[in-house]
Amino acid sequence: MKAFFHKINQILSAFCGWLMLAMMIVLVVDIIGRTAGKPLQGMAELSVFVMMIVIYLGLARCEEYREHVGLELIVNMLPPKAKKKMIILSRLMAVVTVGLLLYAVFQNALASFQNSEAIEGTVELRIWPVKAFMVIGLFFFFIQTVSHMFDAAKRIAKKD
């Protein structure tokens, strides 16, 4: 199962890299177009959308390698028994937090889809596809967080 989610995380990360490359190319073309007096419409909004997609789809890969910000100073100073309990508690809190975030973003994305939410301007851009990518990214982030919680519990159970 871990191998499957590792592969999914690799695919999502690669997709993020390609999105960033495409966004940079489009922004360079937009800058050249602005210089020539023919800007591409909606590029500022589109680049914000791409950045949001890149951030959310990259969360699971970041969690897989434990590269998120963490405060370990206090945990490292605790005695071994208290340290084990604190690690499990922190992992459980992470699962609950990410689960709540996933639920909230899913509800928001669903409402956005049902209402055909869009950003108006010279080019109307639908918001729900971006929110759908956010839900996908948070889902895999949630799975990775749950996996880390179970891994921590197994390690602690083995040591006892």
C-alpha positions as CSV (number, residue, x, y, z in Angstrom):
1,M,0.0,0.0,0.0
2,K,2.8,2.4,0.9
3,A,4.4,1.7,-2.5
4,F,1.1,2.7,-4.3
5,F,0.9,6.0,-2.4
6,H,4.6,6.6,-2.9
7,K,4.0,6.3,-6.7
8,I,1.0,8.6,-6.5
9,N,3.0,11.2,-4.6
10,Q,5.8,10.9,-7.3
11,I,3.2,11.4,-10.1
12,L,1.6,14.4,-8.3
13,S,5.0,16.0,-7.7
14,A,6.0,15.5,-11.3
15,F,2.7,17.1,-12.4
16,C,3.5,20.0,-10.1
17,G,6.9,20.5,-11.8
18,W,5.3,20.5,-15.2
19,L,2.7,22.9,-14.1
20,M,5.4,25.3,-12.8
21,L,7.3,25.0,-16.1
22,A,4.1,25.7,-18.1
23,M,3.2,28.7,-15.9
24,M,6.7,30.2,-16.3
25,I,6.5,29.8,-20.1
26,V,3.1,31.4,-20.2
27,L,4.2,34.3,-17.9
28,V,7.3,34.9,-20.1
29,V,5.1,35.0,-23.2
30,D,2.7,37.4,-21.3
31,I,5.6,39.7,-20.4
32,I,6.8,39.6,-24.0
33,G,3.2,40.3,-25.2
34,R,2.9,43.2,-22.7
35,T,6.1,44.7,-24.1
36,A,4.6,44.4,-27.6
37,G,1.3,45.8,-26.4
38,K,-0.6,42.5,-26.7
39,P,-0.9,41.0,-23.2
40,L,-2.5,37.6,-22.5
41,Q,-5.7,38.2,-20.6
42,G,-6.2,36.5,-17.2
43,M,-2.6,35.4,-16.7
44,A,-2.3,36.9,-13.2
45,E,-5.3,35.0,-12.0
46,L,-4.3,31.8,-13.8
47,S,-0.8,31.9,-12.2
48,V,-2.4,32.2,-8.7
49,F,-4.5,29.1,-9.5
50,V,-1.5,27.1,-10.7
51,M,0.4,28.0,-7.5
52,M,-2.5,26.9,-5.4
53,I,-2.7,23.6,-7.3
54,V,1.1,23.1,-6.9
55,I,1.0,23.8,-3.2
56,Y,-1.9,21.4,-2.4
57,L,-0.7,18.6,-4.7
58,G,2.8,18.8,-3.1
59,L,1.6,18.4,0.5
60,A,1.5,14.6,0.5
61,R,5.1,14.3,-0.9
62,C,6.3,16.8,1.6
63,E,4.7,14.8,4.4
64,E,6.0,11.5,3.1
65,Y,9.5,12.7,3.6
66,R,8.6,14.5,6.8
67,E,9.7,17.9,5.4
68,H,6.9,19.9,7.0
69,V,7.7,22.3,9.8
70,G,7.8,20.7,13.2
71,L,8.6,21.8,16.7
72,E,10.8,19.1,18.2
73,L,12.7,21.1,20.7
74,I,10.3,20.4,23.6
75,V,9.6,16.8,22.5
76,N,13.3,16.0,22.4
77,M,13.7,17.2,26.0
78,L,11.0,15.0,27.4
79,P,11.8,11.7,29.1
80,P,11.4,8.6,26.8
81,K,8.0,7.5,28.1
82,A,6.5,11.0,27.8
83,K,8.2,11.5,24.5
84,K,6.4,8.4,23.0
85,K,3.0,9.7,24.2
86,M,3.7,13.1,22.9
87,I,4.6,11.8,19.4
88,I,1.4,9.7,19.2
89,L,-0.6,12.7,20.5
90,S,0.9,15.0,17.9
91,R,0.4,12.6,15.1
92,L,-3.3,12.1,16.2
93,M,-3.7,15.9,16.3
94,A,-2.2,16.1,12.8
95,V,-4.7,13.5,11.5
96,V,-7.7,15.3,13.0
97,T,-6.5,18.7,11.7
98,V,-5.9,17.5,8.2
99,G,-9.2,15.6,8.3
100,L,-11.1,18.7,9.3
101,L,-9.3,20.7,6.6
102,L,-10.1,18.1,4.0
103,Y,-13.8,18.1,5.0
104,A,-14.0,21.9,4.9
105,V,-12.3,22.2,1.5
106,F,-14.4,19.4,0.1
107,Q,-17.6,21.2,1.2
108,N,-16.3,24.4,-0.2
109,A,-15.4,22.8,-3.5
110,L,-18.8,21.1,-3.8
111,A,-20.5,24.5,-3.2
112,S,-18.2,26.1,-5.8
113,F,-19.1,23.5,-8.3
114,Q,-22.9,23.7,-7.7
115,N,-22.8,27.5,-7.9
116,S,-20.5,27.6,-11.0
117,E,-18.3,30.0,-9.0
118,A,-15.9,32.0,-11.2
119,I,-13.6,35.0,-11.1
120,E,-14.9,37.7,-13.4
121,G,-12.6,39.8,-15.4
122,T,-11.6,40.1,-19.1
123,V,-11.6,36.3,-19.0
124,E,-14.0,34.4,-16.8
125,L,-12.1,31.6,-14.9
126,R,-14.0,28.9,-13.1
127,I,-12.8,28.3,-9.5
128,W,-14.2,24.8,-8.9
129,P,-11.5,22.9,-10.9
130,V,-8.8,24.5,-8.7
131,K,-10.7,23.6,-5.6
132,A,-11.1,20.0,-6.9
133,F,-7.3,19.8,-7.2
134,M,-7.1,21.1,-3.6
135,V,-9.4,18.3,-2.4
136,I,-7.3,15.7,-4.3
137,G,-4.1,17.1,-2.8
138,L,-5.5,17.1,0.7
139,F,-6.9,13.6,0.4
140,F,-3.4,12.2,-0.3
141,F,-2.0,14.4,2.4
142,F,-4.5,13.0,4.8
143,I,-3.6,9.4,3.8
144,Q,0.1,10.1,4.3
145,T,-0.6,11.7,7.7
146,V,-2.6,8.7,8.8
147,S,0.2,6.4,7.6
148,H,2.7,8.3,9.7
149,M,0.5,8.1,12.7
150,F,0.3,4.3,12.4
151,D,4.0,4.0,11.7
152,A,4.7,6.0,14.9
153,A,2.4,3.8,16.9
154,K,4.0,0.6,15.5
155,R,7.5,1.9,16.3
156,I,6.5,2.7,19.9
157,A,4.7,-0.6,20.3
158,K,7.8,-2.5,19.1
159,K,10.1,-0.7,21.6
160,D,7.8,-1.5,24.6
